[in-house]
């Protein structure tokens, strides 16, 4: 009972507020006037068909792309219209797991996970080593510090990428297709790991995905983007939208066999 109360409390405030984000590639509009919020501790999925702007939106939210206009707030702080020092402080509160895991092949797993600690903290080598061991154990990879990415399976690479994303104890973690390229069993294991991290640490999770199994398994809420309208066509729980949406595009996407 206490655990359920904690989760309810986490969902009472906004971790993220996006207002009227518009993004163009050259003169082509990809996203137009995108607005939504994500609650603290929420597992929030951004979904939609190919070319709808899911990854572009994620890159705008993590500072890799600059939108044409609009605002993004993290825990009430303006991300886009801020000086470099304040923006860097906000970036330190993020973790990102890229679709390919983006591990450096020439570095050991321990060195990969340690990178954010070296970049953003003044911790000495021993303290960094302890944190790396803790984070790897947290994702089920204890004892893999000296291995190289080439020695890991696809699922293990995802776990290592997540350990690195968690290195700074972020308040928000962004995922780009965390189950991409994985078999169904490994995909389920990654979903369960994401859920465990959220429930243990209260971390807000924003996930770009097209994997229906993951969406129905762990999402608290989903937002559906559409490439024709360049915007949001649905926002709600996956089970509700699959049954009750009046938009055939949403019904077709969520009820694929």
MARBA-144259 format. One record per residue: x, y, z of N, C-alpha, C in turn; residue in one letter; residue number from 1. Coordinates in steps of 0.001 Angstrom, whole numbers. Layout:
BEGIN
[pt [X,Y,Z],[X,Y,Z],[X,Y,Z],'A',NUM]
...
***
This chain:
BEGIN
[pt [831,-1215,0],[0,0,0],[864,1263,0],'X',1]
[pt [1939,1245,821],[2797,2420,874],[3433,2694,-478],'X',2]
[pt [3817,1624,-1200],[4449,1783,-2511],[3511,2445,-3496],'X',3]
[pt [2241,2055,-3491],[1266,2651,-4390],[1057,4124,-4070],'X',4]
[pt [1069,4470,-2779],[922,5874,-2386],[2096,6683,-2908],'X',5]
[pt [3308,6118,-2805],[4496,6812,-3310],[4377,7088,-4793],'X',6]
[pt [3949,6109,-5567],[3814,6296,-7006],[2783,7369,-7330],'X',7]
[pt [1700,7418,-6561],[684,8447,-6784],[1246,9831,-6537],'X',8]
[pt [2039,9962,-5478],[2645,11250,-5163],[3592,11681,-6264],'X',9]
[pt [4339,10743,-6838],[5282,11079,-7896],[4571,11656,-9114],'X',10]
[pt [3358,11231,-9353],[2641,11627,-10554],[1856,12928,-10390],'X',11]
[pt [2064,13646,-9283],[1256,14845,-9049],[1902,16118,-9579],'X',12]
[pt [3164,16084,-9977],[3827,17272,-10493],[4395,17002,-11879],'X',13]
[pt [4584,18089,-12628],[5130,17970,-13980],[6657,17960,-13936],'X',14]
[pt [7245,16914,-14506],[8690,16899,-14696],[9058,17658,-15962],'X',15]
[pt [8203,17532,-16978],[8475,18128,-18294],[7237,18850,-18795],'X',16]
[pt [7450,20023,-19350],[6373,20755,-20005],[6897,21260,-21340],'X',17]
[pt [6287,20812,-22423],[6673,21216,-23774],[5560,22078,-24348],'X',18]
[pt [5914,23249,-24875],[4912,24184,-25367],[5239,24646,-26786],'X',19]
[pt [4359,24310,-27712],[4382,24839,-29082],[5715,24631,-29810],'X',20]
[pt [6304,23449,-29644],[7570,23163,-30321],[7308,22957,-31822],'X',21]
[pt [8030,23721,-32623],[7986,23591,-34081],[9409,23380,-34575],'X',22]
[pt [9580,22382,-35451],[10910,22086,-35969],[10850,21904,-37478],'X',23]
[pt [11848,22467,-38176],[11946,22363,-39619],[13280,21764,-40020],'X',24]
[pt [13274,20882,-41011],[14487,20471,-41709],[14518,21259,-43008],'X',25]
[pt [15479,22173,-43116],[15482,23140,-44218],[14140,23879,-44202],'X',26]
[pt [13323,23742,-45235],[12020,24425,-45245],[10860,23458,-45000],'X',27]
[pt [11176,22224,-44650],[10140,21222,-44445],[9757,21129,-42976],'X',28]
[pt [8484,21340,-42684],[8001,21253,-41306],[7907,19787,-40897],'X',29]
[pt [8566,19434,-39792],[8526,18068,-39268],[7603,17994,-38053],'X',30]
[pt [7694,18997,-37195],[6835,19097,-36010],[6243,20492,-35970],'X',31]
[pt [4953,20573,-35646],[4303,21881,-35623],[3440,22031,-34375],'X',32]
[pt [3832,22996,-33538],[3078,23367,-32335],[2774,22162,-31436],'X',33]
[pt [3846,21445,-31075],[3731,20276,-30204],[3706,20739,-28751],'X',34]
[pt [2665,20368,-28010],[2551,20729,-26599],[2078,19526,-25787],'X',35]
[pt [2759,19256,-24668],[2359,18170,-23778],[3127,18291,-22468],'X',36]
[pt [2714,17523,-21467],[3421,17457,-20202],[3710,16001,-19855],'X',37]
[pt [4731,15797,-19028],[5062,14480,-18496],[5161,14611,-16987],'X',38]
[pt [4442,13771,-16270],[4440,13825,-14817],[5717,13217,-14235],'X',39]
[pt [6098,13674,-13048],[7238,13114,-12355],[7002,11634,-12064],'X',40]
[pt [7963,10798,-12417],[7857,9370,-12179],[7039,8620,-13211],'X',41]
[pt [6629,9296,-14275],[5782,8663,-15289],[6631,7939,-16332],'X',42]
[pt [6095,6829,-16834],[6656,6125,-17980],[5862,6547,-19197],'X',43]
[pt [6423,7469,-19973],[5715,8164,-21041],[6310,7763,-22382],'X',44]
[pt [5474,7214,-23263],[5928,6765,-24582],[5524,7768,-25664],'X',45]
[pt [6449,8058,-26578],[6166,8833,-27781],[6162,7840,-28934],'X',46]
[pt [5017,7691,-29584],[4885,6660,-30614],[4315,7262,-31897],'X',47]
[pt [4271,6444,-32940],[3734,6867,-34228],[4466,6176,-35360],'X',48]
[pt [3965,6330,-36557],[4559,5688,-37724],[5880,6312,-38125],'X',49]
[pt [6544,5695,-39083],[7825,6194,-39571],[7676,7601,-40137],'X',50]
[pt [8647,8455,-39815],[8651,9810,-40344],[7748,10787,-39628],'X',51]
[pt [7208,10396,-38468],[6282,11302,-37760],[7010,12287,-36852],'X',52]
[pt [8328,12136,-36680],[9092,13105,-35890],[9392,12683,-34464],'X',53]
[pt [9246,11396,-34145],[9475,10923,-32772],[10904,11223,-32302],'X',54]
[pt [11876,10759,-33094],[13272,10939,-32701],[13676,12406,-32779],'X',55]
[pt [13136,13133,-33741],[13415,14571,-33837],[12957,15290,-32574],'X',56]
[pt [11770,14958,-32093],[11266,15558,-30859],[12176,15212,-29688],'X',57]
[pt [12601,13960,-29606],[13486,13539,-28520],[14791,14330,-28563],'X',58]
[pt [15317,14552,-29757],[16579,15300,-29888],[16403,16759,-29508],'X',59]
[pt [15246,17316,-29791],[14965,18680,-29336],[14905,18740,-27810],'X',60]
[pt [14314,17725,-27211],[14160,17698,-25756],[15482,17497,-25032],'X',61]
[pt [16458,16864,-25701],[17755,16616,-25066],[18831,17600,-25510],'X',62]
[pt [18457,18596,-26294],[19397,19640,-26670],[20258,19332,-27867],'X',63]
[pt [20012,18210,-28551],[20805,17870,-29730],[20342,18640,-30960],'X',64]
[pt [19089,19078,-30963],[18548,19900,-32032],[17870,21119,-31425],'X',65]
[pt [17922,22228,-32160],[17259,23458,-31709],[15975,23654,-32509],'X',66]
[pt [14820,23702,-31853],[13574,23919,-32585],[13495,25335,-33139],'X',67]
[pt [12644,25497,-34139],[12432,26814,-34729],[11813,27768,-33708],'X',68]
[pt [10886,27245,-32941],[10251,28033,-31869],[9612,27074,-30868],'X',69]
[pt [9218,27633,-29741],[8608,26849,-28685],[9450,26870,-27422],'X',70]
[pt [8934,26257,-26372],[9603,26249,-25078],[9559,24847,-24471],'X',71]
[pt [10587,24535,-23687],[10640,23276,-22957],[11069,23592,-21527],'X',72]
[pt [10301,23091,-20563],[10605,23319,-19155],[10830,21987,-18451],'X',73]
[pt [11877,21942,-17632],[12144,20779,-16795],[12034,21197,-15337],'X',74]
[pt [11059,20610,-14654],[10776,20965,-13263],[10664,22485,-13097],'X',75]
[pt [9995,23097,-14092],[9719,24531,-14049],[10830,25416,-14574],'X',76]
[pt [11970,24845,-14956],[13093,25646,-15434],[13155,25626,-16952],'X',77]
[pt [13325,26807,-17535],[13360,26961,-18984],[14652,26356,-19538],'X',78]
[pt [14506,25405,-20457],[15672,24704,-21009],[16255,25418,-22220],'X',79]
[pt [15400,25889,-23117],[15877,26449,-24382],[16353,27884,-24242],'X',80]
[pt [15690,28653,-23407],[16012,30075,-23267],[16731,30304,-21944],'X',81]
[pt [17942,29776,-21858],[18702,29857,-20624],[20169,30029,-20967],'X',82]
[pt [20952,30550,-20003],[22384,30684,-20281],[23043,29305,-20252],'X',83]
[pt [24247,29247,-20778],[24917,27958,-20974],[25143,27222,-19668],'X',84]
[pt [25426,27945,-18585],[25690,27287,-17305],[24430,26627,-16768],'X',85]
[pt [23308,27345,-16805],[22047,26779,-16323],[21608,25608,-17204],'X',86]
[pt [21845,25744,-18491],[21459,24664,-19400],[22296,23415,-19140],'X',87]
[pt [23578,23599,-18850],[24421,22458,-18540],[23967,21773,-17255],'X',88]
[pt [23523,22559,-16272],[23014,21968,-15037],[21773,21119,-15302],'X',89]
[pt [20923,21593,-16202],[19743,20806,-16560],[20140,19536,-17308],'X',90]
[pt [21134,19649,-18192],[21597,18476,-18939],[22135,17400,-18001],'X',91]
[pt [22728,17804,-16888],[23255,16842,-15923],[22136,16054,-15246],'X',92]
[pt [20905,16571,-15314],[19781,15867,-14692],[19135,14877,-15665],'X',93]
[pt [19689,14764,-16887],[19184,13829,-17899],[20104,12610,-17996],'X',94]
[pt [19517,11510,-18411],[20274,10367,-18903],[19675,9996,-20242],'X',95]
[pt [20483,9500,-21160],[19992,9145,-22497],[20499,7760,-22870],'X',96]
[pt [19577,6901,-23294],[19946,5602,-23854],[19621,5639,-25336],'X',97]
[pt [20668,5632,-26169],[20493,5731,-27611],[20102,4377,-28206],'X',98]
[pt [19525,4417,-29397],[19036,3209,-30047],[20145,2174,-30222],'X',99]
[pt [21334,2621,-30572],[22456,1710,-30802],[23284,1468,-29548],'X',100]
[pt [22841,2031,-28419],[23559,2025,-27140],[24733,3001,-27135],'X',101]
[pt [25329,3257,-28315],[26390,4270,-28481],[27555,4070,-27517],'X',102]
[pt [27948,2828,-27312],[29122,2550,-26493],[30389,2714,-27336],'X',103]
[pt [31439,3253,-26726],[32719,3397,-27424],[33396,2041,-27501],'X',104]
[pt [33622,1550,-28716],[34144,196,-28902],[35566,28,-28379],'X',105]
[pt [36337,1109,-28334],[37737,1021,-27895],[37881,1132,-26382],'X',106]
[pt [36758,1317,-25681],[36788,1471,-24224],[36078,297,-23573],'X',107]
[pt [36515,-63,-22370],[35843,-1122,-21630],[34453,-650,-21188],'X',108]
[pt [33641,-1578,-20740],[32315,-1221,-20243],[32431,-284,-19047],'X',109]
[pt [33377,-579,-18158],[33582,299,-17015],[33961,1709,-17427],'X',110]
[pt [34828,1828,-18420],[35242,3154,-18903],[34078,3877,-19567],'X',111]
[pt [33237,3148,-20304],[32062,3755,-20921],[31115,4325,-19876],'X',112]
[pt [30831,3547,-18850],[29889,3988,-17813],[30464,5151,-17014],'X',113]
[pt [31782,5196,-16907],[32442,6238,-16127],[32492,7594,-16830],'X',114]
[pt [32249,7609,-18140],[32404,8853,-18904],[31627,10040,-18331],'X',115]
[pt [30315,9906,-18020],[29593,11062,-17462],[30181,11533,-16137],'X',116]
[pt [30697,10608,-15346],[31287,10967,-14056],[32558,11775,-14258],'X',117]
[pt [33340,11414,-15272],[34562,12149,-15568],[34246,13531,-16130],'X',118]
[pt [33179,13621,-16912],[32854,14872,-17574],[32187,15880,-16639],'X',119]
[pt [31327,15382,-15738],[30481,16295,-14977],[30757,16331,-13472],'X',120]
[pt [31698,15512,-12977],[31977,15527,-11546],[33477,15656,-11298],'X',121]
[pt [33813,15877,-10040],[35220,15943,-9634],[35589,14730,-8779],'X',122]
[pt [34844,13667,-8904],[35118,12467,-8134],[36463,11863,-8530],'X',123]
[pt [37167,11303,-7539],[38436,10671,-7871],[38191,9293,-8486],'X',124]
[pt [39268,8659,-8937],[39161,7408,-9678],[38499,6305,-8860],'X',125]
[pt [38831,6210,-7574],[38251,5166,-6732],[36753,5354,-6547],'X',126]
[pt [36322,6603,-6344],[34894,6876,-6188],[34144,6573,-7484],'X',127]
[pt [34751,6947,-8609],[34119,6648,-9894],[33991,5145,-10087],'X',128]
[pt [35017,4410,-9721],[34998,2955,-9871],[33861,2340,-9035],'X',129]
[pt [33654,2850,-7841],[32591,2329,-6979],[31212,2592,-7586],'X',130]
[pt [31024,3789,-8122],[29738,4126,-8723],[29487,3276,-9963],'X',131]
[pt [30523,3083,-10778],[30387,2249,-11974],[29967,834,-11591],'X',132]
[pt [30595,277,-10572],[30246,-1072,-10125],[28804,-1120,-9652],'X',133]
[pt [28371,-90,-8936],[27001,-27,-8438],[26002,35,-9589],'X',134]
[pt [26282,878,-10577],[25349,1048,-11695],[25279,-213,-12553],'X',135]
[pt [26402,-859,-12761],[26387,-2095,-13535],[25626,-3191,-12794],'X',136]
[pt [25803,-3255,-11485],[25041,-4229,-10706],[23552,-3930,-10768],'X',137]
[pt [23222,-2652,-10799],[21815,-2233,-10830],[21115,-2717,-12096],'X',138]
[pt [21857,-2835,-13192],[21244,-3276,-14455],[21563,-4739,-14764],'X',139]
[pt [22084,-5458,-13770],[22334,-6886,-13954],[23614,-7225,-14683],'X',140]
[pt [24616,-6316,-14635],[25889,-6558,-15328],[27075,-6499,-14370],'X',141]
[pt [26881,-6924,-13142],[27981,-6904,-12168],[29164,-7714,-12692],'X',142]
[pt [30359,-7133,-12533],[31576,-7842,-12918],[31973,-7728,-14371],'X',143]
[pt [31305,-6860,-15129],[31617,-6733,-16557],[32500,-5527,-16869],'X',144]
[pt [33046,-4880,-15846],[33801,-3650,-16057],[34924,-3774,-17076],'X',145]
[pt [35608,-4902,-17108],[36784,-5048,-17962],[36468,-5605,-19348],'X',146]
[pt [35204,-5923,-19589],[34829,-6415,-20915],[34698,-5242,-21892],'X',147]
[pt [34763,-5569,-23188],[34570,-4571,-24237],[33189,-4774,-24870],'X',148]
[pt [32623,-3736,-25468],[31291,-3859,-26084],[31171,-5044,-27043],'X',149]
[pt [32240,-5344,-27770],[32193,-6456,-28733],[31992,-7803,-28053],'X',150]
[pt [32235,-7863,-26758],[32081,-9110,-26009],[30689,-9265,-25404],'X',151]
[pt [29828,-8306,-25624],[28490,-8329,-25052],[27438,-8644,-26103],'X',152]
[pt [26355,-9259,-25677],[25195,-9465,-26552],[24453,-8145,-26730],'X',153]
[pt [23470,-8134,-27643],[22701,-6915,-27871],[21987,-6439,-26623],'X',154]
[pt [21380,-7370,-25901],[20677,-7000,-24681],[21613,-6480,-23605],'X',155]
[pt [22801,-7077,-23513],[23782,-6620,-22529],[24290,-5222,-22868],'X',156]
[pt [24430,-4932,-24153],[24845,-3591,-24556],[23795,-2555,-24143],'X',157]
[pt [22517,-2910,-24304],[21448,-2004,-23867],[21545,-1755,-22366],'X',158]
[pt [21817,-2813,-21603],[21952,-2677,-20157],[23143,-1793,-19796],'X',159]
[pt [24250,-1975,-20517],[25428,-1146,-20264],[25143,316,-20600],'X',160]
[pt [24425,523,-21703],[24036,1887,-22060],[23149,2511,-21000],'X',161]
[pt [22256,1709,-20423],[21392,2219,-19366],[22199,2527,-18108],'X',162]
[pt [23182,1679,-17791],[24043,1955,-16639],[24737,3298,-16797],'X',163]
[pt [25221,3579,-18008],[25861,4874,-18258],[24851,6011,-18135],'X',164]
[pt [23630,5797,-18651],[22596,6827,-18558],[22229,7127,-17112],'X',165]
[pt [22408,6145,-16227],[22047,6310,-14817],[23218,6776,-13951],'X',166]
[pt [24387,6955,-14548],[25603,7219,-13782],[25492,8440,-12872],'X',167]
[pt [24806,9468,-13316],[24701,10714,-12548],[23408,10790,-11740],'X',168]
[pt [22737,9647,-11570],[21455,9613,-10861],[20475,10642,-11439],'X',169]
[pt [20189,10554,-12732],[19348,11565,-13382],[17902,11514,-12898],'X',170]
[pt [17252,12656,-12998],[15828,12721,-12674],[14975,12236,-13842],'X',171]
[pt [15532,12356,-15049],[14812,11963,-16268],[15744,11133,-17144],'X',172]
[pt [15219,10040,-17688],[15985,9255,-18664],[15190,9185,-19960],'X',173]
[pt [15863,9480,-21059],[15278,9421,-22393],[15781,8154,-23092],'X',174]
[pt [14871,7467,-23783],[15213,6241,-24501],[14794,6381,-25961],'X',175]
[pt [15681,6000,-26866],[15340,5952,-28284],[15311,4493,-28713],'X',176]
[pt [14122,3938,-28858],[13915,2550,-29277],[14751,1577,-28435],'X',177]
[pt [14500,1499,-27126],[15322,626,-26271],[15227,-851,-26617],'X',178]
[pt [14126,-1265,-27272],[13980,-2682,-27639],[14340,-2950,-29095],'X',179]
[pt [14791,-1929,-29804],[15098,-2073,-31218],[16170,-3127,-31466],'X',180]
[pt [15903,-4063,-32373],[16867,-5076,-32747],[17008,-6228,-31776],'X',181]
[pt [16165,-6278,-30754],[16254,-7339,-29758],[15182,-8400,-29994],'X',182]
[pt [15483,-9629,-29592],[14483,-10686,-29681],[13413,-10460,-28612],'X',183]
[pt [12235,-11095,-28743],[11126,-10840,-27811],[11472,-11085,-26350],'X',184]
[pt [12246,-12120,-26056],[12588,-12415,-24667],[13474,-11322,-24080],'X',185]
[pt [14513,-10918,-24829],[15417,-9869,-24362],[14684,-8534,-24270],'X',186]
[pt [13794,-8270,-25235],[12997,-7046,-25212],[12177,-6970,-23931],'X',187]
[pt [11566,-8077,-23546],[10778,-8105,-22310],[11667,-7851,-21093],'X',188]
[pt [12864,-8403,-21095],[13795,-8201,-19985],[14177,-6721,-19859],'X',189]
[pt [14392,-6050,-20990],[14726,-4625,-20961],[13538,-3818,-20443],'X',190]
[pt [12335,-4173,-20877],[11133,-3504,-20366],[11041,-3637,-18851],'X',191]
[pt [11258,-4836,-18369],[11167,-5085,-16925],[12239,-4318,-16168],'X',192]
[pt [13423,-4179,-16775],[14502,-3414,-16151],[14134,-1935,-16079],'X',193]
[pt [13593,-1403,-17159],[13156,-3,-17173],[12118,234,-16086],'X',194]
[pt [11156,-669,-15984],[10106,-548,-14980],[10690,-621,-13569],'X',195]
[pt [11640,-1516,-13374],[12264,-1671,-12055],[13016,-410,-11651],'X',196]
[pt [13760,170,-12593],[14505,1401,-12313],[13540,2527,-11954],'X',197]
[pt [12465,2655,-12727],[11481,3709,-12435],[10869,3517,-11049],'X',198]
[pt [10464,2296,-10743],[9784,2044,-9481],[10730,2138,-8291],'X',199]
[pt [12002,1837,-8500],[12983,1904,-7414],[13455,3326,-7157],'X',200]
[pt [13742,4061,-8227],[14348,5396,-8100],[13376,6545,-8317],'X',201]
[pt [12169,6245,-8827],[11212,7317,-9109],[11593,8153,-10304],'X',202]
[pt [12454,7600,-11189],[12940,8338,-12353],[11840,8498,-13395],'X',203]
[pt [11742,9673,-13971],[10816,9916,-15071],[11410,9338,-16347],'X',204]
[pt [10617,8590,-17101],[11101,7920,-18303],[10337,8404,-19535],'X',205]
[pt [11052,8858,-20552],[10462,9249,-21826],[11029,8322,-22888],'X',206]
[pt [10150,7571,-23547],[10594,6492,-24427],[9996,6644,-25824],'X',207]
[pt [10866,6739,-26821],[10436,6674,-28212],[10437,5208,-28629],'X',208]
[pt [9315,4724,-29136],[9233,3311,-29486],[8101,3067,-30471],'X',209]
[pt [8243,1965,-31219],[7133,1492,-32051],[6770,59,-31672],'X',210]
[pt [7379,-446,-30591],[7159,-1819,-30153],[5860,-1914,-29344],'X',211]
[pt [4821,-2479,-29966],[3530,-2552,-29293],[3597,-3373,-28015],'X',212]
[pt [4389,-4433,-28005],[4485,-5255,-26801],[4991,-4433,-25624],'X',213]
[pt [5990,-3597,-25850],[6526,-2742,-24789],[5522,-1676,-24384],'X',214]
[pt [4865,-1106,-25368],[3903,-43,-25102],[2797,-537,-24174],'X',215]
[pt [2233,-1693,-24473],[1141,-2213,-23650],[1645,-2814,-22338],'X',216]
[pt [2911,-3212,-22298],[3449,-3859,-21105],[3784,-2870,-19998],'X',217]
[pt [4380,-1710,-20340],[4911,-855,-19273],[4482,612,-19332],'X',218]
[pt [3884,1080,-20419],[3590,2512,-20537],[2500,2954,-19568],'X',219]
[pt [2747,4056,-18863],[1686,4714,-18104],[792,5503,-19054],'X',220]
[pt [1441,6140,-20030],[700,6996,-20964],[1471,7056,-22267],'X',221]
[pt [738,7230,-23364],[1374,7345,-24671],[893,8612,-25374],'X',222]
[pt [1755,9131,-26233],[1402,10253,-27099],[1672,9809,-28531],'X',223]
[pt [678,9940,-29395],[794,9474,-30771],[1028,10662,-31693],'X',224]
[pt [2127,10624,-32458],[2417,11650,-33451],[2015,11151,-34834],'X',225]
[pt [1733,12105,-35725],[1316,11761,-37084],[2095,12601,-38085],'X',226]
[pt [2647,11953,-39123],[3489,12680,-40079],[2690,13604,-40985],'X',227]
[pt [1400,13342,-41159],[581,14193,-42028],[225,15509,-41346],'X',228]
[pt [-219,15419,-40112],[-609,16630,-39376],[582,17334,-38738],'X',229]
[pt [1746,16639,-38647],[2958,17147,-38003],[2747,17385,-36516],'X',230]
[pt [1742,16723,-35949],[1433,16987,-34553],[899,15769,-33822],'X',231]
[pt [282,16038,-32674],[-231,14999,-31783],[-1662,14667,-32174],'X',232]
[pt [-1949,13384,-32345],[-3316,12983,-32671],[-3975,12194,-31540],'X',233]
[pt [-3200,11844,-30506],[-3795,11150,-29354],[-2845,11227,-28175],'X',234]
[pt [-3430,11227,-26978],[-2648,11274,-25748],[-3470,10599,-24660],'X',235]
[pt [-2983,9484,-24118],[-3735,8770,-23102],[-3100,7431,-22795],'X',236]
[pt [-3803,6574,-22072],[-3257,5253,-21780],[-3414,4373,-23017],'X',237]
[pt [-2477,3451,-23253],[-2560,2635,-24473],[-3820,1795,-24552],'X',238]
[pt [-4257,1216,-23452],[-5441,354,-23478],[-6709,1165,-23764],'X',239]
[pt [-6791,2348,-23186],[-7948,3217,-23458],[-7997,3620,-24924],'X',240]
[pt [-6867,4071,-25442],[-6835,4543,-26824],[-7087,3407,-27807],'X',241]
[pt [-6585,2212,-27497],[-6793,1071,-28397],[-8266,695,-28493],'X',242]
[pt [-9011,943,-27426],[-10435,579,-27403],[-11352,1732,-27785],'X',243]
[pt [-10970,2966,-27399],[-11944,4044,-27413],[-11607,5225,-28317],'X',244]
[pt [-10426,5234,-28922],[-10071,6360,-29784],[-11028,6448,-30968],'X',245]
[pt [-11349,7680,-31360],[-12206,7899,-32520],[-11383,8137,-33794],'X',246]
[pt [-10054,8084,-33651],[-9179,8324,-34792],[-8741,6980,-35370],'X',247]
[pt [-9095,6683,-36619],[-8728,5377,-37198],[-7228,5155,-37277],'X',248]
[pt [-6437,6236,-37372],[-4981,6076,-37418],[-4460,5514,-36091],'X',249]
[pt [-5036,5979,-35003],[-4643,5500,-33674],[-5096,4067,-33484],'X',250]
[pt [-6338,3788,-33843],[-6879,2421,-33726],[-6059,1442,-34544],'X',251]
[pt [-5714,1804,-35781],[-4946,909,-36654],[-3545,659,-36105],'X',252]
[pt [-2915,1715,-35590],[-1548,1569,-35081],[-1524,669,-33854],'X',253]
[pt [-2449,874,-32932],[-2426,150,-31660],[-3042,-1243,-31742],'X',254]
[pt [-3701,-1556,-32845],[-4327,-2871,-32968],[-3733,-3690,-34111],'X',255]
[pt [-2456,-3422,-34422],[-1782,-4238,-35425],[-1597,-5642,-34885],'X',256]
[pt [-1830,-6617,-35733],[-1666,-8012,-35296],[-220,-8449,-35434],'X',257]
***
